[in-house]
Amino acid sequence: MKPIMTSLLETDLYKISMGQAIFHQFPSFKTTWTFKCRNKDVKFTSAMVDEIKHQLSEYCKLRFTEDELEYLRNIGVKRDRNGIVTKKGWIKDSYIDFLRIWHPRYEEFEISDKAECGLSIEAKGTWMNTSMYEIPTLAIVNEVYFRLAHNYDDLRKQFENKLNAKISLLKNGTYELGHFSEFGLRRRLSAECQEMAVKKLKETKTDGNSIFVGTSNVYLAKKYGLTPVGTMAHEWIMCVGQGNRAINPAYSNLYAMRAWVNEFKVQNGTVLTDTITTDCFLRDFDEEFATVFSGVRHDSGDPFVWGDKMIEHYKSLGIDPLSKTLLFSDSLNFEKATKLKRYFDGKAKVAFGIGTYLANDTDVPPLNIVMKTTSCNGGDVAKISDTPGKGMCKNPEYVDYLQRSIDWRMNHAEMY
C-alpha cells in the first residue's frame, strides 16, 4: 500500500495552534496517548497491524517543506490591495523555526495486537511531539482497515454516490446550514475520499443559505485555497489543568483559558466547553473570557439545551449573543445542522464542523476510534463531558476524584 500520509500539513489546524502554545508555555510536559476502538464487532488482523506499523514508519519520515512553513506563517494574515499587511497572523516565527527541525519519531510509538480489538497503540514522549501524532494515526488506522477489511472500490462508489446526493440537496435548498466546514480527517474513509468531498463542496454553488467555508485539514485548505478551521481540543484543558498537580482539576478551564489568551490574545478564539462539563466551564467563563473569545464549541450533550444555556450566559454578562458564534461539531449531519441553524437563527451566530458524515459515509458503519491523552507528567488525566461514556481514562479512581472535585466546586460558592 502506498503511503497514506504524504505531508505533515495533513493534520487538523488545532494541532498547530495548540502546538505553538505548548512549545512556548509547556515544552517540558510529557504525555501518554492511548488508542481505543469502541466498535465491539471490529477486529484488526495481523496484516492490518503490520500495515499500520509500516504506514506510521513512513509518516515518521516526513518533514515540513519551506513552502508549507511559509503557508503556516501566513495563516490569519490580512493584506490590503497593495499587499501591505494590515493584520498579523497568529503563528509566530519562533514556532515556525521549531517546525523546521521537528519530525515525528517512530520510537515513541508502541504498536501491538495486545488488545481486545486486535490493535494496541500508545505514544509516549513530550506533549509537543505526541500531540501531533493523534490525527495522522487515526487517519492511517481508518484507511488501512477499510482497504483491507472490505472491497475498497465498492466503498468508494458508495461514498461518492451518497456525497453527490447530499450536494444535490444542498443545491436545491433542502438543507440550510449557514457557514459550515469539513472536520473529517481523523475518521475519513481514505485520503482520496476526503479530498473528493472538499473539492466537490468547494465547487458547489448554492442559494447562499449554505456556505462551505473551509476544512480542518491544513493540507487540503492550502491545496484548495480554503480557510483552515480549528482552535483547541480537550487535551489542552486536560493537560494544562490536570498536568500540574498543584491545580485543583475543577479549575482546569480557568487555567487553560488564561494560557490560551496569553498565547493568542484576541486571535484564534473559539473555546471548548465540555471537558469537565459545561456547567463547570461556565463558572470560569466570566465577562473577560466571554469578551475575548469569539465563540464557544459544542461537542457533547443536547445541542439545543447547550445553545440556550450559552445564550443566557452571554446575556447575563451583558454581551449580545449575536456578536458571538456557537460552533457545533458533535456527530452532525446536514439534517441535524439545518434544525440547529433554524432554531438559533436570530439568537446567535452559528457555524458547523461536520466530520464523518462528509468523509466516511458508506453502507458500512464507520469506525468509532479515538486516541486520547491518558496521562500527563506521570499522572492520570480525564475528560468528563456532557455525554456519559465519551471520556477515557485508565484509572477509575482518578475519574471518581475528578468528578468529586467538580461536584464540590459546583455545590459551594466561590471564595473570591
C-alpha positions in Angstrom: 0.0 0.0 0.0 1.4 3.4 -0.9 1.9 6.0 1.9 -1.3 7.3 3.3 0.2 10.5 4.9 2.1 12.5 2.3 2.6 15.8 4.2 3.0 17.0 7.8 0.4 19.6 6.9 -2.1 16.8 6.8 -3.4 17.3 10.3 -6.2 19.3 11.9 -5.4 23.0 12.4 -5.9 22.9 16.1 -2.8 20.7 16.4 -0.8 23.6 15.0 -2.4 26.2 17.3 -2.1 24.0 20.4 1.4 23.0 19.3 2.6 26.6 19.3 1.1 27.2 22.8 2.6 24.0 24.1 6.0 24.9 22.6 6.0 28.4 24.2 4.4 27.5 27.6 4.7 23.8 28.4 7.7 22.4 26.5 8.7 20.0 29.3 5.2 18.4 29.7 5.2 14.7 28.9 2.1 12.8 27.8 0.9 9.3 27.0 -1.7 8.8 24.3 -3.8 5.6 24.0 -5.7 4.3 21.1 -9.2 2.8 21.6 -11.7 1.2 19.2 -15.2 1.4 20.5 -16.8 -0.9 17.9 -17.4 -4.2 19.6 -17.6 -6.2 16.3 -14.4 -4.8 14.8 -11.2 -7.0 14.8 -7.9 -5.9 13.3 -6.0 -8.7 11.7 -2.2 -9.2 11.9 -1.9 -8.0 8.3 -3.7 -4.8 9.3 -1.4 -4.3 12.3 1.7 -4.8 10.2 0.5 -2.3 7.6 -0.4 0.2 10.3 3.2 -0.1 11.6 4.5 0.4 8.1 2.4 3.4 7.4 3.4 5.1 10.7 7.0 4.4 9.9 6.5 6.1 6.5 4.7 9.0 8.3 7.8 9.5 10.5 10.0 10.1 7.5 8.1 13.3 6.6 9.4 16.8 7.1 7.9 20.2 6.7 8.9 21.9 3.4 9.7 25.6 3.2 6.6 26.2 1.1 4.5 24.5 3.8 6.1 26.6 6.6 5.5 29.8 4.6 1.8 28.9 4.3 1.6 28.4 8.0 3.3 31.7 8.7 0.6 33.5 6.6 -2.5 31.9 8.2 -4.6 34.7 9.6 -2.5 37.4 7.8 -4.6 40.2 6.2 -3.2 42.4 3.4 -4.7 45.5 1.6 -4.9 45.7 -2.2 -1.2 46.9 -2.3 0.0 43.8 -0.4 0.6 45.7 2.8 0.0 43.7 6.0 -3.0 45.1 7.9 -3.3 42.3 10.4 -0.6 39.9 11.6 -1.1 36.2 11.7 -1.1 34.2 14.9 1.6 31.7 14.1 4.9 33.1 15.4 8.3 32.9 13.8 9.7 31.0 16.8 7.3 28.2 16.3 7.9 28.1 12.5 11.6 27.7 13.3 10.8 24.8 15.6 8.7 23.1 13.0 11.5 23.4 10.5 13.6 20.9 12.5 10.7 18.9 14.0 9.7 15.5 12.8 7.7 12.5 14.2 9.6 9.8 16.0 8.7 6.2 15.4 10.4 5.1 18.6 7.8 7.0 20.6 5.1 4.6 19.3 4.3 1.2 20.9 2.2 -0.9 18.5 1.0 -4.5 19.0 -2.0 -6.8 18.7 -2.4 -7.0 22.5 -5.9 -5.6 22.7 -9.5 -6.9 22.5 -9.9 -5.4 19.0 -6.5 -6.7 17.9 -4.8 -3.4 17.8 -3.0 -1.6 20.6 -1.2 1.8 20.0 0.4 4.0 22.6 2.6 7.1 22.1 4.8 8.4 24.8 7.0 11.5 24.8 6.9 15.2 25.1 3.5 16.8 24.7 4.9 18.8 21.8 5.6 15.5 19.9 2.8 13.2 21.0 0.0 15.7 20.4 1.0 15.8 16.8 0.6 12.0 16.3 -3.1 11.7 17.1 -4.7 12.8 13.9 -2.3 11.0 11.4 -2.5 7.8 13.5 -6.3 7.7 13.4 -6.3 8.5 9.6 -3.9 5.7 9.0 -5.8 3.2 11.1 -9.1 4.1 9.3 -7.8 3.8 5.8 -5.8 0.6 6.4 -8.9 -1.0 8.0 -11.3 -0.1 5.2 -8.9 -1.1 2.4 -8.1 -4.5 3.9 -11.4 -5.4 5.5 -13.7 -4.5 2.6 -13.8 -4.1 -1.1 -12.5 -0.5 -1.2 -13.6 0.2 -4.8 -17.2 -0.6 -3.8 -17.0 1.6 -0.7 -15.6 4.5 -2.8 -18.5 4.2 -5.2 -21.0 4.2 -2.3 -19.3 7.2 -0.8 -19.3 9.2 -4.0 -23.0 8.4 -4.7 -24.0 9.5 -1.2 -21.9 12.6 -1.4 -23.4 13.6 -4.7 -26.9 13.1 -3.3 -26.1 15.3 -0.3 -24.7 18.0 -2.6 -27.8 17.9 -4.7 -30.0 18.6 -1.7 -27.7 21.5 -0.7 -28.1 23.0 -4.2 -31.9 22.8 -4.2 -32.2 24.4 -0.7 -33.5 21.3 1.2 -30.8 21.9 3.7 -30.0 25.3 5.3 -26.6 25.2 7.1 -25.3 28.7 7.0 -21.5 28.6 7.4 -20.1 25.0 7.7 -16.7 23.3 7.5 -15.4 19.8 6.9 -13.9 18.2 10.0 -13.4 14.6 8.8 -9.7 13.9 8.7 -9.5 11.6 11.8 -12.3 9.3 10.7 -12.2 9.5 6.9 -12.6 6.6 4.6 -9.5 7.5 2.8 -7.3 10.5 1.8 -8.8 10.2 -1.7 -12.4 10.4 -0.4 -11.8 13.3 2.0 -10.2 15.3 -0.8 -13.1 14.4 -3.1 -15.6 15.8 -0.6 -13.7 19.0 0.0 -13.2 19.6 -3.7 -16.8 19.0 -4.6 -18.1 21.1 -1.7 -15.8 24.0 -2.8 -17.2 23.8 -6.3 -20.9 23.6 -5.2 -23.0 26.7 -5.9 -25.9 27.2 -3.5 -28.6 29.9 -3.0 -26.5 31.4 -0.2 -28.2 29.6 2.7 -25.4 27.1 2.9 -21.8 28.3 2.6 -18.8 25.9 2.7 -16.0 28.0 4.3 -13.2 25.6 5.0 -11.7 22.4 6.4 -9.8 21.4 9.5 -7.3 19.6 7.2 -4.5 22.1 6.7 -3.1 20.3 3.7 -6.4 20.4 1.8 -7.1 24.0 2.9 -3.7 25.0 1.3 -4.3 23.0 -1.8 -7.8 24.3 -2.5 -7.5 27.9 -1.2 -9.9 27.3 1.7 -9.9 28.6 5.3 -8.2 26.2 7.7 -10.5 25.9 10.7 -9.9 25.0 14.3 -8.7 26.2 17.7 -8.4 23.9 20.7 -9.1 20.3 21.7 -10.0 18.6 25.0 -6.3 17.8 25.5 -5.5 21.4 26.0 -7.8 21.8 29.0 -6.9 18.3 30.4 -3.2 18.8 30.3 -3.0 22.5 31.3 -5.5 22.0 34.1 -4.6 18.4 35.3 -1.0 18.1 34.2 0.0 20.4 37.0 -0.8 18.6 40.3 -0.8 21.9 42.2 -4.0 22.9 40.5 -7.4 21.7 41.6 -8.7 20.0 38.4 -12.1 21.5 38.8 -10.4 24.8 37.8 -8.9 23.3 34.6 -10.9 25.6 32.3 -9.7 28.7 34.1 -6.0 27.9 33.8 -6.4 26.6 30.2 -8.2 29.8 29.1 -5.7 32.0 30.8 -2.8 30.2 29.0 -4.7 30.4 25.6 -5.3 34.1 25.9 -1.7 34.6 27.0 -0.6 33.0 23.7 -3.1 34.4 21.2 -4.8 37.4 22.9 -8.0 38.1 20.9 -7.0 35.9 17.9 -7.8 32.3 17.3 -10.5 32.2 19.9 -13.2 29.6 20.0 -13.3 27.8 23.3 -14.4 24.2 24.0 -16.8 24.0 26.9 -17.3 20.3 27.8 -14.0 18.9 29.0 -15.2 18.8 32.7 -18.9 19.6 32.0 -20.3 22.8 30.6 -21.8 23.8 33.9 -18.4 23.8 35.5 -16.9 25.7 32.5 -19.5 28.5 33.0 -18.1 29.1 36.5 -14.9 30.4 34.8 -16.3 31.8 31.6 -16.6 35.3 33.0 -17.0 38.7 31.3 -13.3 38.9 30.4 -13.1 35.5 28.7 -16.6 35.7 27.2 -15.5 39.0 25.6 -12.1 37.9 24.4 -13.2 34.5 22.9 -15.1 34.9 19.7 -17.3 31.9 20.4 -17.8 28.5 22.0 -17.8 25.0 20.7 -20.3 22.2 21.4 -19.0 18.6 21.4 -21.3 16.6 23.7 -24.8 16.7 25.3 -28.0 18.1 23.9 -27.0 20.8 21.4 -30.3 22.8 21.8 -30.1 22.8 25.6 -26.4 23.7 25.4 -27.0 26.6 22.9 -29.8 28.1 25.0 -27.6 27.9 28.1 -24.7 29.7 26.3 -27.1 32.4 25.0 -28.5 33.0 28.5 -24.9 33.1 29.9 -23.9 35.7 27.4 -26.9 37.8 28.2 -26.2 37.6 31.9 -22.8 39.1 31.3 -24.3 41.9 29.2 -22.9 40.5 25.9 -25.0 40.4 22.8 -25.2 36.7 21.8 -25.5 37.8 18.1 -21.9 39.0 18.4 -20.7 35.5 19.3 -20.6 32.2 17.4 -21.9 28.9 18.6 -19.8 26.2 16.8 -21.4 22.7 16.7 -19.2 19.7 16.0 -20.8 16.7 17.7 -21.8 13.9 15.3 -23.5 16.2 12.8 -25.2 15.6 9.5 -27.0 18.1 7.2 -30.4 17.4 8.7 -29.2 18.0 12.3 -27.3 21.1 11.3 -30.3 22.5 9.5 -32.5 22.1 12.6 -29.9 23.8 14.7 -29.5 26.6 12.2 -33.2 27.3 12.1 -33.7 27.1 15.9 -30.9 29.5 16.7 -31.5 31.9 13.8 -31.7 35.4 15.1 -30.5 34.3 18.6 -26.8 33.9 17.9 -24.4 33.3 15.1 -23.9 29.6 14.4 -21.4 27.5 12.5 -20.9 23.8 11.9 -17.9 21.4 11.8 -19.1 18.2 10.1 -16.8 15.2 10.1 -17.7 11.5 9.5 -20.9 12.3 7.6 -18.8 14.1 4.9 -15.7 12.0 5.0 -16.8 8.4 5.6 -20.5 7.8 4.8 -21.0 4.4 3.1 -23.1 1.3 3.6 -20.5 0.1 6.1 -20.7 1.7 9.6 -17.7 3.9 10.3 -15.1 3.1 12.9 -15.6 4.7 16.3 -12.0 5.1 17.2 -10.2 7.6 19.3 -6.7 8.3 20.5 -6.8 10.2 23.8 -4.4 11.7 26.3 -4.4 9.2 29.2 -1.5 10.6 31.3 0.4 13.9 31.7 3.6 14.3 33.6 3.2 10.8 35.1 -0.3 11.3 36.4 -3.8 10.5 35.1 -5.9 12.9 33.2 -9.5 12.5 32.2 -12.5 14.1 30.5 -16.0 14.2 32.0 -18.1 15.5 29.2 -21.8 16.3 28.9 -22.5 12.9 27.3 -21.8 9.8 29.6 -19.3 7.4 28.1 -17.3 9.8 25.9 -14.4 10.1 28.4 -11.4 7.8 28.5 -9.1 7.2 31.5 -7.2 4.1 32.6 -7.8 4.8 36.3 -11.4 4.8 37.5 -10.3 6.1 40.9 -8.9 9.3 39.2 -12.2 9.8 37.3 -14.0 9.5 40.6 -11.7 12.0 42.2 -12.2 14.4 39.3 -15.9 14.1 39.5 -15.9 14.7 43.3 -13.7 17.8 42.7 -16.2 19.1 40.2 -19.2 18.3 42.4 -17.6 20.0 45.4 -17.0 23.2 43.4 -20.5 23.2 41.9 -22.0 22.8 45.3 -20.0 25.6 47.0 -19.8 29.3 46.5 -16.5 30.7 45.1 -14.2 32.0 47.8 -13.2 35.2 45.9 
